[in-house]
Amino acid sequence: MEEERAREAEILRAKEAEAKALADAAAAAEAEAQAAAEAEAQAAAKAEAKAAAEAQQALTQGESLNQLITQDMVTGIPSLEMPDKLYEGDATNKPLMGYEVDEESSEHGEIPIDNVPFSVKVEADNREGVHAWFKHTHCPILSHITHKEEEKNIYISKMFTFSNHEMVLIFGLLGNIVSFLVFLAPLPTFYSIYKKKSSEGFQSIPYVVALLSALLLLYYGFLKTNALLIITINCIGCVIEVIYLIMFIIYAPKKLKISTLILILVADIGGFGMTMIITFFIVKRAFRVHAVGLICAIFNIAVFAAPLSIMRRVIKTRSVEFMPFSLSLFLTLCATMWFFYGLFDKDNYIMMPNVLGFLFGISQMILYLIYKNAKNKVEANSTEKQEHGFDDDDNKQNFTSMVEMKENIV
């Protein structure tokens, strides 16, 4: 009995010792965890204090950049180097000093600043992919930070830059405006025809050709993607040319009416219809827009031969009565607008014909300046009228029509 009691007492003491050891281990673990938590809290407090100090220092340095930007952005832009303290420890696109990071920056890593006439973008040598925008008008402190991984060079860019798409829109709108004014150029003549109830010997060929050019370019605009500005002006051109031709047919002599209707049937309906049938059913879809564009370019280049007769007449008669300066100016302006439209849109079928348009327009204005004060203008006019049976209004209208044909090249 005593042995059993002794054994039980020994087991009890062993269990008590084990329980005490477990309690001691738990207490030690708790103390260790508490110490770790205290250490972590101290480290976080130190990090927060350090970040606050760096942010304050960065703001101070940012304010000091006011003294660096002294030159006007129009006359010159100074080179700036970004102080390292303006950045976090890495380039991880993290917010700095409470500023928001733009997640949707443009493809060049630039962030636009609204209502700021000038701005400077600087990148630090040792901070890859971090860009900062500084406002120039009020206070050049840090306003935005964005992440960009590729470029390292320090560079400065002006705010007012335009993409190719924006340039296409600008020159396309300007081209539409100028072309519309050119389409309206024959209005005084047709008003005179309406009042006199007679076509007065004018020819319908320029308007038939202008309508065909507008139809071809309208077809090209529908085949090509993102060509709304080509479609709009040629829709307007088609309507205006049809109105001109209707008025011409109404007031023209019977013989001229028949010849005009034949021209419309053969050139506008037949020619344009054949072009649509061939390109739509024979040419493969992948090459269709190029085929129609090439046809438009060749046709429009051929149309430029029309005013050569007027230029020849100016040189021969030494008179600019047949070639108004305003129309030559509009020709040059219109060709310039559509040339740059084709250039920025990378459309050679629009760009190349307007090179000729520009050259012809400049040539006509030079001829005007040379012969505008010719002394024998009256005698030359009289001789020319007898040869061709036209009066001054006839010659001006024919030149207007030829210029209008050229202005369909958009």
Secondary structure, 3 states (H helix, E strand, C coil): CHHHHHHHHHHHHHHHHHHHHHHHHHHHHHHHHHHHHHHHHHHHHHHHHHHHHHHHHHHHHHHHHHHCCCCCCCCCCCCCCCCHHHCCCCCCCCCCCCCCECCCCCCCCCCCCCCCCCEEEECCCCCCCEEEEEECCCCCCEEEEEECCCCCCCCCCCCCCCCHHHHHHHHHHHHHHHHHHHHCCCHHHHHHHHHHCCCCCCCCHHHHHHHHHHHHHHHHHHHCCCCHHHHHHHHHHHHHHHHHHHHHHHHCCHHHHHHHHHHHHHHHHHHHHHHHHHHHHCCCHHHHHHHHHHHHHHHHHHHCCCCHHHHHHHHHHCCCCCCCHHHHHHHHHHHHHHHHHHHHCCCHHHHHHHHHHHHHHHHHHHHHHHHCCCCCHHHHHHHHHHHHCCCHHHHHHHHHHHHHHHHCCC
